[in-house]
Amino acid sequence: MSQPLSDLPMIFIEYYLSLLIITKRQRFHNLNFIKFSENFHQ
């Protein structure tokens, strides 16, 4: 382990935050796509 233990929580937090941001973006894109397809089918 080259990383000291004190740095590990920060890495996990950044990883978790990035995952959250990615899932939020994907959800947002999915919502936009659903709205677009609904408008398209009307």
TISEVEX-664124 format. One record per atom (N, C-alpha, C, O, CB): x, y, z. Coordinates in steps of 0.05 Angstrom, whole numbers. Each point is the difference from the previous one (the first is absolute). Glycine has a CB too. Example, Ala and Ser with C-alpha at 12.3 -4.5 7.8 and 13.67 -1.06 7.14 Angstrom:
! TISEVEX-664124
PAGU       X       Y       Z
PAGU     264    -114     156
PAGU     -18      24       0
PAGU      18      24       0
PAGU      21       0      13
PAGU     -59     -23      12
PAGU      31      44     -39
PAGU      16      24       1
PAGU     -15      22      14
PAGU      10      22       4
PAGU      14     -35     -47
//
This chain:
! TISEVEX-664124
PAGU       X       Y       Z
PAGU      17     -24       0
PAGU     -17      24       0
PAGU      18      25       0
PAGU      13       6      20
PAGU     -50     -31       4
PAGU      36      39     -46
PAGU      15      25      -1
PAGU     -15      23      13
PAGU      12      20       9
PAGU      10     -36     -51
PAGU     -49      13      43
PAGU     -16      22      12
PAGU       0      -3      30
PAGU      -4     -23      10
PAGU     -25      25     -52
PAGU      32      19      57
PAGU      -4      -1      29
PAGU     -30      -4       6
PAGU     -17       7     -16
PAGU      57      23      24
PAGU     -45     -41      15
PAGU     -28      -7       7
PAGU     -17      26       2
PAGU     -24      -2      -6
PAGU      40     -39      30
PAGU      -5      63     -17
PAGU     -16      24       4
PAGU     -11      10     -27
PAGU     -20      14       0
PAGU      48      -2      40
PAGU     -15     -20     -62
PAGU     -10       9     -26
PAGU     -23     -17     -10
PAGU     -15       7     -18
PAGU      60      11       8
PAGU     -48     -42      21
PAGU     -19     -18     -11
PAGU     -29      10       2
PAGU     -14      -2     -20
PAGU      45     -35      33
PAGU     -40      47       9
PAGU     -28      10       1
PAGU      -6      21     -21
PAGU     -21       0     -13
PAGU      21      -9      62
PAGU      19      27     -54
PAGU      -3      21     -20
PAGU      -4     -13     -27
PAGU     -17       9     -16
PAGU      45      23      42
PAGU     -13     -53     -32
PAGU      -2     -13     -26
PAGU     -28     -13      -3
PAGU     -13       2     -21
PAGU      63     -10      20
PAGU     -59      -4      23
PAGU     -26     -13      -1
PAGU     -22      21      -4
PAGU     -19      -4     -15
PAGU      36     -33      44
PAGU     -14      59     -15
PAGU     -20      22      -2
PAGU      -1      11     -29
PAGU     -21       4     -11
PAGU      28       8      60
PAGU      16      -7     -60
PAGU       1      10     -28
PAGU     -12     -20     -19
PAGU     -15       7     -18
PAGU      55      20      29
PAGU     -34     -53      -6
PAGU     -11     -21     -18
PAGU     -30      -1       3
PAGU     -14      -2     -20
PAGU      57     -24      24
PAGU     -53      28      20
PAGU     -28      -1       5
PAGU     -14      24     -13
PAGU     -21      -3     -12
PAGU      29     -22      55
PAGU       3      48     -39
PAGU     -11      24     -12
PAGU      -1      -1     -30
PAGU     -20       7     -13
PAGU      36      19      52
PAGU       5     -36     -51
PAGU       0      -2     -29
PAGU     -21     -20      -9
PAGU     -13       4     -21
PAGU      62       7      20
PAGU     -52     -33      16
PAGU     -21     -19      -7
PAGU     -28      13       1
PAGU     -16      -3     -17
PAGU      45     -35      34
PAGU     -33      53       5
PAGU     -26      14       3
PAGU      -5      19     -24
PAGU     -22       0     -11
PAGU      27      -3      61
PAGU      15      18     -57
PAGU      -3      19     -22
PAGU      -6     -14     -26
PAGU     -18       8     -15
PAGU      50      24      38
PAGU     -18     -54     -28
PAGU      -5     -16     -24
PAGU     -28     -11      -1
PAGU     -14       2     -20
PAGU      63     -14      18
PAGU     -59       1      25
PAGU     -27     -12      -1
PAGU     -21      22      -2
PAGU     -20      -4     -13
PAGU      37     -34      41
PAGU     -12      61     -16
PAGU     -19      22      -3
PAGU      -2       9     -29
PAGU     -21       5     -11
PAGU      30      10      58
PAGU      15     -13     -60
PAGU      -1       8     -28
PAGU     -14     -20     -17
PAGU     -16       7     -18
PAGU      59      17      25
PAGU     -38     -49      -2
PAGU     -13     -21     -16
PAGU     -30       1       4
PAGU     -16      -3     -19
PAGU      56     -26      23
PAGU     -49      33      21
PAGU     -28       2       5
PAGU     -12      24     -15
PAGU     -22      -2     -11
PAGU      28     -20      57
PAGU       8      44     -45
PAGU      -9      24     -13
PAGU      -2      -5     -30
PAGU     -20       8     -13
PAGU      41      20      48
PAGU      -2     -41     -47
PAGU      -1      -6     -28
PAGU     -23     -19      -6
PAGU     -13       3     -21
PAGU      63       3      17
PAGU     -54     -25      21
PAGU     -23     -19      -5
PAGU     -26      15       1
PAGU     -18      -5     -17
PAGU      45     -32      37
PAGU     -30      55      -1
PAGU     -25      16       1
PAGU      -4      17     -25
PAGU     -21       0     -11
PAGU      25       1      61
PAGU      18      12     -59
PAGU      -2      15     -24
PAGU      -7     -17     -24
PAGU     -16       8     -17
PAGU      49      24      35
PAGU     -22     -55     -19
PAGU      -5     -18     -22
PAGU     -29     -10       0
PAGU     -13      -2     -20
PAGU      61     -12      20
PAGU     -58       8      25
PAGU     -28      -8       2
PAGU     -19      22      -9
PAGU     -19      -5     -15
PAGU      31     -26      53
PAGU      -7      56     -29
PAGU     -16      22      -9
PAGU       1       4     -30
PAGU     -21       4     -13
PAGU      28      18      57
PAGU      17     -24     -55
PAGU       3       3     -28
PAGU     -16     -21     -15
PAGU     -14       6     -20
PAGU      59      14      27
PAGU     -43     -45       1
PAGU     -14     -22     -14
PAGU     -30       3       3
PAGU     -15      -7     -18
PAGU      55     -23      25
PAGU     -49      40      17
PAGU     -29       4       3
PAGU      -9      21     -19
PAGU     -21      -3     -13
PAGU      24     -11      61
PAGU      11      36     -50
PAGU      -8      21     -18
PAGU       1     -10     -29
PAGU     -17       8     -16
PAGU      35      27      48
PAGU       1     -51     -38
PAGU       3     -11     -27
PAGU     -23     -18      -7
PAGU      -8       0     -24
PAGU      57       3      29
PAGU     -60     -17      14
PAGU     -21     -20      -6
PAGU     -28      13      -1
PAGU     -19     -12      -9
PAGU      48     -23      30
PAGU     -31      59     -10
PAGU     -27      12       0
PAGU      -9       8     -28
PAGU     -22      11      -3
PAGU      31       5      50
//
